[in-house]
Amino acid sequence: MGIDFLFNLLGTLPGTVVYHLLIALSLLAAWGIVWIEWRQTHNEELRPYVVALTGTIAIHLLSVLLAPFHVEGQSALAFFTAPLLYAGNTLALALLVWAFGVEHWRERPR
C-alpha cells in the first residue's frame, strides 16, 4: 500500500469529498483564530488574512458540493465541474499567496 493508494483514494467520490471537507475545516480553525484576534485588536493588518481565509473556505465548501459530479466521469456535469474545481483551487491558492505572501514581500529589505 504505497502512494498509489492515496492517489486512487483521492480520485474516488468519498476521498475527494473528505479531502475538500478536511481542508475547509482546517482553514476554519485558522479563520477563527485570525477573526478573534482582528475583532479584539481592530488591527487593519489582519484584514487581508480574514478576507483570504473566508474566500478560501467558501471555495472549498463549494468544491465539497461539486466533487460528486466531478468524480463521475460519465456525467455531463463532469464536463463543467472540472474547470470550476481547478479554477477554484487556483483562486484559493492566489488568495492565500496574496494575504500571506505579499505583505512579507513588501517588508523585505532591498
FITI-531927 format. One line per 8 residues: number of its first residue (from 0); for each residue x, y, z of N, C-alpha, C. Coordinates in Angstrom, 1 decimal. Example, Ala and Ser with C-alpha at 12.3 -4.5 7.8 and 13.67 -1.06 7.14 Angstrom:
# FITI-531927
0) 13.2 -5.7 7.8 12.3 -4.5 7.8 13.2 -3.3 7.8  12.8 -2.2 7.1 13.7 -1.1 7.1 12.9 0.0 7.9
# end
This chain:
# FITI-531927
0) 0.9 -1.2 0.0 0.0 0.0 0.0 0.9 1.2 0.0  1.2 1.7 -1.2 2.1 2.9 -1.3 1.3 4.1 -1.6  2.0 5.0 -2.3 1.4 6.3 -2.6 0.3 6.2 -3.6  0.4 5.1 -4.4 -0.7 4.9 -5.4 -2.0 4.8 -4.8  -2.1 4.2 -3.6 -3.3 4.0 -2.9 -3.9 5.4 -2.5  -3.1 6.3 -2.1 -3.5 7.7 -1.8 -4.1 8.4 -3.1  -3.4 8.2 -4.2 -3.9 8.9 -5.4 -5.2 8.2 -5.9  -5.4 6.9 -5.7 -6.6 6.3 -6.1 -7.7 6.7 -5.1
8) -7.4 6.9 -3.9 -8.4 7.3 -2.9 -8.9 8.7 -3.2  -8.0 9.6 -3.6 -8.4 11.0 -3.9 -9.2 11.0 -5.2  -9.1 10.0 -6.0 -9.8 10.0 -7.3 -11.2 9.4 -7.2  -11.6 8.9 -6.1 -12.9 8.4 -5.9 -13.8 9.4 -5.1  -15.1 9.1 -5.1 -16.0 10.1 -4.5 -15.8 10.3 -3.1  -15.7 9.3 -2.2 -15.5 9.7 -0.8 -14.2 10.4 -0.5  -13.1 10.0 -1.2 -11.8 10.6 -0.9 -11.8 12.0 -1.3  -12.4 12.4 -2.4 -12.4 13.8 -2.9 -13.2 14.7 -2.0
16) -14.4 14.2 -1.6 -15.2 15.0 -0.7 -14.6 15.2 0.7  -14.0 14.1 1.2 -13.3 14.2 2.5 -12.1 15.1 2.5  -11.4 15.1 1.4 -10.2 16.0 1.2 -10.7 17.4 1.3  -11.6 17.8 0.5 -12.1 19.2 0.5 -12.7 19.6 1.8  -13.4 18.7 2.5 -14.0 18.9 3.8 -13.0 19.1 4.8  -11.9 18.3 4.8 -10.8 18.5 5.8 -10.1 19.8 5.6  -9.9 20.1 4.4 -9.2 21.4 4.1 -10.0 22.6 4.6  -11.3 22.5 4.3 -12.2 23.6 4.7 -12.3 23.7 6.3
24) -12.3 22.6 7.0 -12.3 22.6 8.4 -11.0 23.1 9.0  -9.9 22.7 8.4 -8.6 23.3 8.9 -8.5 24.8 8.7  -9.0 25.2 7.5 -9.0 26.7 7.3 -9.9 27.4 8.2  -11.0 26.7 8.6 -12.0 27.3 9.5 -11.3 27.6 10.9  -10.5 26.7 11.3 -9.8 26.9 12.6 -8.8 28.1 12.5  -8.1 28.2 11.4 -7.2 29.3 11.2 -8.0 30.6 11.1  -9.2 30.6 10.4 -10.0 31.8 10.3 -10.5 32.2 11.6  -10.9 31.3 12.5 -11.4 31.6 13.8 -10.3 32.3 14.7
32) -9.1 31.8 14.6 -8.0 32.5 15.3 -7.8 33.9 14.8  -7.7 34.1 13.5 -7.5 35.4 12.9 -8.7 36.3 13.2  -9.9 35.8 13.1 -11.1 36.6 13.3 -11.2 37.2 14.7  -10.9 36.3 15.7 -11.0 36.7 17.1 -9.9 37.8 17.4  -8.7 37.5 16.9 -7.6 38.5 17.1 -8.0 39.8 16.4  -8.5 39.8 15.2 -8.9 41.0 14.5 -10.0 41.8 15.2  -11.0 41.0 15.8 -12.1 41.7 16.5 -11.6 42.3 17.8  -10.7 41.7 18.4 -10.2 42.2 19.7 -9.3 43.4 19.6
40) -8.4 43.3 18.6 -7.4 44.4 18.4 -7.7 45.5 17.4  -8.7 45.2 16.5 -9.0 46.1 15.4 -7.8 46.5 14.6  -6.9 45.6 14.4 -5.7 45.8 13.7 -6.0 45.6 12.2  -5.8 46.6 11.4 -6.2 46.5 10.0 -5.2 45.7 9.2  -4.1 45.3 9.8 -3.1 44.4 9.1 -3.7 43.0 9.0  -4.6 42.7 9.8 -5.2 41.3 9.8 -6.4 41.2 8.8  -6.8 42.3 8.2 -8.0 42.2 7.3 -7.7 41.3 6.1  -6.5 41.4 5.4 -6.3 40.5 4.3 -6.3 39.1 4.6
48) -5.9 38.7 5.8 -5.9 37.3 6.2 -7.4 36.9 6.4  -8.2 37.7 7.0 -9.6 37.3 7.1 -10.3 37.2 5.8  -10.0 38.1 4.9 -10.6 38.0 3.5 -10.2 36.8 2.8  -8.9 36.5 2.8 -8.3 35.4 2.1 -8.8 34.0 2.7  -8.9 33.9 4.0 -9.3 32.7 4.6 -10.8 32.5 4.4  -11.6 33.6 4.4 -13.0 33.5 4.1 -13.3 33.0 2.7  -12.6 33.6 1.8 -12.7 33.2 0.4 -12.3 31.8 0.1  -11.2 31.4 0.7 -10.7 30.0 0.6 -11.6 29.0 1.2
56) -12.2 29.3 2.3 -13.2 28.4 2.9 -14.4 28.2 2.0  -14.9 29.3 1.5 -16.1 29.3 0.6 -15.8 28.5 -0.6  -14.6 28.6 -1.2 -14.2 27.8 -2.4 -14.2 26.4 -2.1  -13.6 26.0 -0.9 -13.5 24.5 -0.6 -14.9 24.0 -0.2  -15.8 24.8 0.4 -17.1 24.3 0.6 -17.9 24.1 -0.7  -17.7 25.0 -1.6 -18.3 24.8 -3.0 -17.7 23.6 -3.6  -16.4 23.3 -3.4 -15.8 22.1 -4.0 -16.4 20.8 -3.4  -16.8 20.9 -2.1 -17.4 19.7 -1.5 -18.7 19.4 -2.2
64) -19.4 20.5 -2.6 -20.7 20.2 -3.3 -20.5 19.8 -4.7  -19.5 20.3 -5.4 -19.2 19.9 -6.8 -18.5 18.6 -7.0  -17.8 18.1 -6.0 -16.9 17.0 -6.1 -17.7 15.7 -6.6  -18.9 15.4 -6.0 -19.6 14.2 -6.5 -19.8 14.2 -8.0  -20.1 15.4 -8.6 -20.4 15.5 -10.0 -19.1 15.4 -10.8  -18.0 15.8 -10.2 -16.7 15.8 -10.9 -16.1 14.4 -11.0  -16.3 13.6 -10.0 -15.7 12.2 -10.0 -16.4 11.3 -10.9  -17.7 11.5 -11.1 -18.4 10.6 -12.1 -18.1 11.1 -13.5
72) -17.2 10.3 -14.1 -16.7 10.7 -15.5 -17.7 10.6 -16.6  -18.8 9.8 -16.4 -19.8 9.7 -17.4 -20.8 10.8 -17.3  -20.9 11.6 -16.3 -21.9 12.6 -16.1 -21.6 13.8 -17.0  -22.6 14.4 -17.5 -22.5 15.6 -18.3 -22.0 16.8 -17.5  -22.3 16.7 -16.2 -21.9 17.8 -15.3 -20.4 17.8 -15.0  -19.8 16.6 -15.2 -18.3 16.5 -15.0 -17.6 17.4 -16.0  -18.1 17.6 -17.2 -17.5 18.4 -18.2 -17.4 19.9 -17.7  -18.4 20.3 -16.9 -18.5 21.7 -16.4 -17.8 21.8 -15.1
80) -17.9 20.8 -14.2 -17.3 21.0 -12.9 -15.8 20.9 -12.8  -15.2 20.2 -13.8 -13.7 20.1 -13.8 -13.0 21.5 -13.9  -13.4 22.3 -14.8 -12.8 23.6 -14.9 -13.1 24.5 -13.6  -14.3 24.3 -13.1 -14.7 25.1 -11.9 -13.8 24.7 -10.7  -13.6 23.4 -10.5 -12.8 22.9 -9.4 -11.3 23.3 -9.5  -10.8 23.2 -10.7 -9.4 23.6 -10.9 -9.2 25.1 -10.8  -10.2 25.9 -11.3 -10.1 27.3 -11.2 -10.3 27.8 -9.7  -11.2 27.0 -9.0 -11.4 27.3 -7.6 -10.1 27.1 -6.8
88) -9.4 26.0 -7.0 -8.2 25.7 -6.3 -7.1 26.7 -6.7  -7.1 27.2 -7.9 -6.1 28.2 -8.3 -6.4 29.5 -7.6  -7.7 29.9 -7.6 -8.1 31.1 -6.9 -7.8 31.0 -5.4  -8.1 29.9 -4.8 -7.8 29.8 -3.3 -6.3 29.9 -3.1  -5.5 29.3 -3.9 -4.0 29.5 -3.8 -3.6 30.9 -4.0  -4.2 31.6 -4.9 -3.9 33.0 -5.2 -4.3 33.9 -4.0  -5.4 33.6 -3.4 -5.9 34.4 -2.2 -4.9 34.2 -1.1  -4.5 33.0 -0.8 -3.5 32.7 0.3 -2.2 33.4 0.0
96) -1.7 33.3 -1.2 -0.4 33.9 -1.6 -0.5 35.5 -1.4  -1.7 36.0 -1.8 -1.9 37.4 -1.7 -1.9 37.9 -0.2  -2.6 37.1 0.6 -2.7 37.6 2.0 -1.4 37.3 2.8  -0.8 36.1 2.6 0.3 35.8 3.4 1.7 36.1 2.8  1.7 36.2 1.5 3.0 36.4 0.8 3.3 37.9 0.4  2.3 38.6 0.0 2.6 40.0 -0.5 3.1 40.9 0.7  2.5 40.7 1.8 2.9 41.6 3.0 4.4 41.3 3.3  4.8 40.1 3.3 6.2 39.8 3.6 7.1 40.2 2.4
104) 6.6 40.2 1.2 7.4 40.7 0.1 7.7 42.2 0.2  6.7 42.9 0.6 6.9 44.4 0.8 7.9 44.7 1.9  7.9 43.9 3.0 8.8 44.2 4.1 10.2 43.8 3.9  10.5 43.1 2.8 11.9 42.6 2.5 12.8 43.8 2.3  14.0 43.8 2.9 14.9 44.9 2.6 15.5 44.8 1.2  15.7 45.9 0.5 16.1 45.8 -0.9 17.6 46.1 -0.9
# end
